[in-house]
Amino acid sequence: MPILRYALLALLVLLGSMPVHAQIDSDGDGYEDDYDDCPYDGDQGYGVDPWGCPNPVPDSDGDGIDDYYDSCPFEGDQGYGIDSSGCPNIDSDNDGILDAYDSCPFQGDEGYGVDWQGCPYPGGGYWDTDGDGYYDYDYPYDSCPYDGDLYGYGVDSSGCPIVPDSDGDGYYDPYDSCPYDGDQGAGVDSNGCPLTDTDGDGMPDNYDICLNVGDQGHGTDTAGCPVPPPLEGSGWAGNALRETVTR
């Protein structure tokens, strides 16, 4: 027995002299470093997983935006996507047009569809926005559904406004600076106003060198001056007449 007693005593002395392994948990997450896959990354506010790594920031509504950045963390996509703040887009009347863009957000399709503003078409679909007698989406169809009789001359067979050209110079009245003064024989300028031809030779005054002397019976040249008569043996040149009429 003394031998066994000494043996046990020696074993205790040996065990007491061995270094003790320290149980270190660097990130304080309750997992010792030896068993922690993320020994230096503890709980970031959402707990840690079974391997000692921090749980990610949650996305409670599953809309792809973390709760921390989500203005509506518990309201995800309701079928129309979400906005930049994480809140769901809403279409209260289920007409396919989001409330934010719907002029009638609580009035959807009543059986005849909705227009581009999200408002329901009335019964029968006879919708005539511009009141010209041509229907936007039914026969007779309107090619210009938002432009009725704009100028007081009615609309054409396609429902588009008739644009008048009162003076018949090729410039429509809304774009004609002289809507009631057309071509007086010398054409019109780029503003629709008549060009003047004082001497009636067909050359507008602004291009006519001899603006007060027209055709003397033999036509005019390219400068608007009269062509002189042919006088044999006189030696009279056309330039002489031009000098005379332009003085």
C-alpha positions in Angstrom: 0.0 0.0 0.0 2.8 2.5 0.7 4.0 1.9 -2.8 0.6 2.7 -4.3 0.3 5.8 -2.1 3.7 7.1 -3.3 2.7 6.4 -6.9 -0.5 8.4 -6.6 1.4 11.2 -4.9 3.9 11.3 -7.7 1.1 11.4 -10.3 -0.5 14.4 -8.6 2.8 16.2 -8.5 3.3 15.5 -12.2 -0.1 16.7 -13.1 0.3 19.8 -11.1 3.5 20.7 -12.9 1.9 20.6 -16.4 0.8 23.9 -18.0 -2.9 24.6 -17.9 -4.6 25.4 -21.3 -6.3 28.8 -21.1 -9.9 29.0 -22.5 -9.7 32.1 -24.7 -12.8 33.7 -26.4 -11.3 36.7 -28.2 -14.5 38.1 -29.6 -16.6 37.4 -26.5 -19.3 35.5 -28.4 -19.3 32.5 -26.1 -17.3 30.3 -28.5 -13.7 29.6 -27.5 -11.3 30.6 -30.2 -10.3 27.0 -30.9 -13.9 26.2 -31.8 -14.8 29.6 -33.4 -14.7 29.9 -37.2 -14.7 33.7 -36.7 -12.7 34.1 -33.5 -12.3 37.9 -33.9 -15.8 38.7 -35.2 -18.4 38.4 -32.5 -22.1 39.4 -32.2 -22.7 42.5 -34.4 -26.1 43.0 -32.8 -27.9 40.0 -34.4 -26.4 37.1 -32.6 -23.9 34.5 -33.9 -24.4 31.3 -35.9 -23.4 27.8 -34.6 -19.9 28.3 -35.9 -19.3 31.5 -33.9 -19.7 33.9 -36.8 -21.9 37.0 -36.6 -25.4 36.7 -38.1 -25.9 39.2 -41.0 -28.2 42.2 -40.7 -31.7 40.8 -41.2 -34.0 41.6 -44.1 -37.3 40.8 -42.4 -39.6 41.5 -45.4 -37.3 39.8 -47.9 -37.2 42.8 -50.3 -33.5 42.8 -50.7 -32.9 45.8 -48.4 -31.5 45.2 -45.0 -33.8 46.3 -42.1 -31.2 48.9 -41.0 -31.7 50.7 -44.3 -35.3 49.8 -44.9 -37.9 52.5 -44.2 -40.6 49.7 -44.2 -38.6 46.7 -42.8 -41.7 44.6 -42.4 -43.5 45.5 -45.6 -42.0 43.9 -48.7 -43.0 43.7 -52.3 -46.8 43.6 -52.7 -46.6 42.7 -56.3 -45.4 46.0 -57.8 -41.9 46.2 -56.6 -40.4 48.5 -53.9 -39.2 52.0 -54.0 -35.6 53.2 -53.2 -36.5 53.4 -49.5 -37.6 49.8 -49.2 -41.3 50.5 -49.1 -43.7 48.7 -51.4 -45.2 50.3 -54.5 -48.9 50.5 -54.2 -51.7 50.1 -56.8 -54.8 50.6 -54.6 -57.3 50.0 -57.4 -55.3 47.2 -59.2 -55.5 48.9 -62.6 -51.8 48.4 -63.3 -50.9 52.0 -62.7 -49.1 52.7 -59.4 -50.8 55.2 -57.1 -47.9 57.6 -57.4 -48.8 58.0 -61.1 -52.5 57.3 -61.0 -54.9 60.3 -61.3 -57.7 58.1 -60.0 -55.8 55.9 -57.5 -59.0 54.4 -56.0 -61.0 54.0 -59.2 -59.8 51.1 -61.3 -61.2 49.3 -64.4 -65.0 49.4 -64.3 -65.3 47.0 -67.2 -64.1 49.2 -70.1 -60.4 49.6 -69.2 -58.5 52.7 -67.9 -56.9 55.5 -69.8 -53.2 56.5 -69.6 -53.8 58.5 -66.4 -55.3 55.5 -64.6 -58.9 56.7 -64.7 -61.7 54.3 -65.8 -63.4 54.7 -69.2 -67.1 55.3 -68.9 -69.7 52.7 -69.9 -69.4 51.7 -73.5 -65.9 53.0 -73.8 -67.1 56.2 -75.6 -64.4 58.5 -74.4 -63.9 61.7 -76.4 -61.2 63.7 -74.5 -61.1 66.7 -76.9 -64.9 66.8 -77.5 -64.6 66.8 -81.3 -67.0 63.9 -81.9 -64.3 61.4 -82.6 -63.8 58.7 -79.9 -60.4 58.1 -78.4 -60.7 54.3 -78.3 -63.8 53.5 -80.4 -65.1 54.1 -83.8 -64.9 56.7 -85.3 -61.3 56.8 -84.0 -59.5 60.0 -83.2 -56.0 60.3 -84.5 -55.5 63.4 -82.4 -57.5 62.5 -79.2 -56.2 65.5 -77.3 -56.4 68.2 -80.1 -60.0 69.1 -81.1 -61.1 72.1 -83.0 -58.2 74.4 -82.1 -58.6 77.1 -84.7 -62.4 77.3 -85.3 -62.4 75.5 -88.6 -63.5 72.1 -87.3 -61.6 68.8 -87.6 -60.8 66.5 -90.5 -62.0 63.0 -91.0 -59.3 61.6 -88.7 -60.3 63.8 -85.8 -57.4 66.2 -86.2 -57.9 70.0 -86.2 -58.1 71.7 -89.6 -55.4 74.3 -89.7 -56.3 77.2 -92.0 -54.3 79.1 -94.5 -56.5 82.0 -95.0 -54.4 83.8 -97.7 -53.5 80.6 -99.5 -49.8 81.3 -99.5 -48.7 77.9 -98.2 -48.1 79.1 -94.6 -50.7 78.1 -92.0 -52.3 81.0 -90.2 -50.7 80.1 -86.8 -47.3 80.3 -88.4 -48.0 83.2 -90.9 -47.0 86.7 -89.8 -49.4 88.0 -92.5 -52.2 85.4 -92.4 -54.5 87.5 -94.6 -52.0 88.9 -97.1 -50.8 86.3 -99.5 -48.8 86.3 -102.7 -49.3 89.6 -104.5 -47.5 88.4 -107.6 -44.0 88.4 -106.3 -44.2 85.5 -103.8 -44.0 85.6 -100.0 -41.1 85.7 -97.7 -40.2 83.1 -95.0 -42.7 84.7 -92.6 -45.6 84.3 -95.0 -45.7 88.0 -95.9 -46.0 89.2 -99.5 -43.0 90.4 -101.4 -43.4 93.8 -103.1 -42.9 94.3 -106.8 -43.3 98.1 -107.4 -42.7 98.0 -111.1 -44.6 94.8 -111.8 -41.8 93.1 -113.6 -42.0 89.9 -111.5 -38.8 90.7 -109.6 -39.4 91.5 -105.9 -38.2 94.9 -104.9 -35.5 93.6 -102.6 -33.8 91.9 -105.5 -34.7 94.5 -108.2 -31.9 96.9 -109.2 -34.4 98.9 -111.2 -37.3 98.7 -108.8 -39.2 101.6 -110.3 -38.7 100.7 -114.0 -40.2 97.5 -115.2 -40.6 95.8 -118.6 -40.5 98.4 -121.4 -41.7 95.9 -124.0 -38.6 93.7 -124.3 -38.6 92.0 -120.9 -36.3 92.5 -118.0 -32.9 91.0 -117.2 -31.8 89.0 -114.2 -31.3 92.2 -112.2 -34.9 93.4 -112.8 -33.9 96.1 -115.3 -35.7 96.5 -118.7 -34.0 95.0 -121.7 -33.4 97.8 -124.3 -34.9 97.6 -127.8 -32.6 96.5 -130.6 -31.5 99.7 -132.5 -29.3 98.9 -135.5 -26.3 101.0 -135.9 -27.0 103.1 -132.8 -24.3 101.5 -130.7 -26.7 101.8 -127.8 -25.8 99.2 -125.1 -28.1 97.9 -122.5 -25.9 99.3 -119.7 -26.7 102.8 -120.9 -30.4 102.3 -120.2 -29.7 100.7 -116.9 -27.6 103.7 -115.8 -30.4 106.0 -116.8 -33.2 104.2 -114.9 -31.2 103.7 -111.8 -30.0 107.3 -111.3 
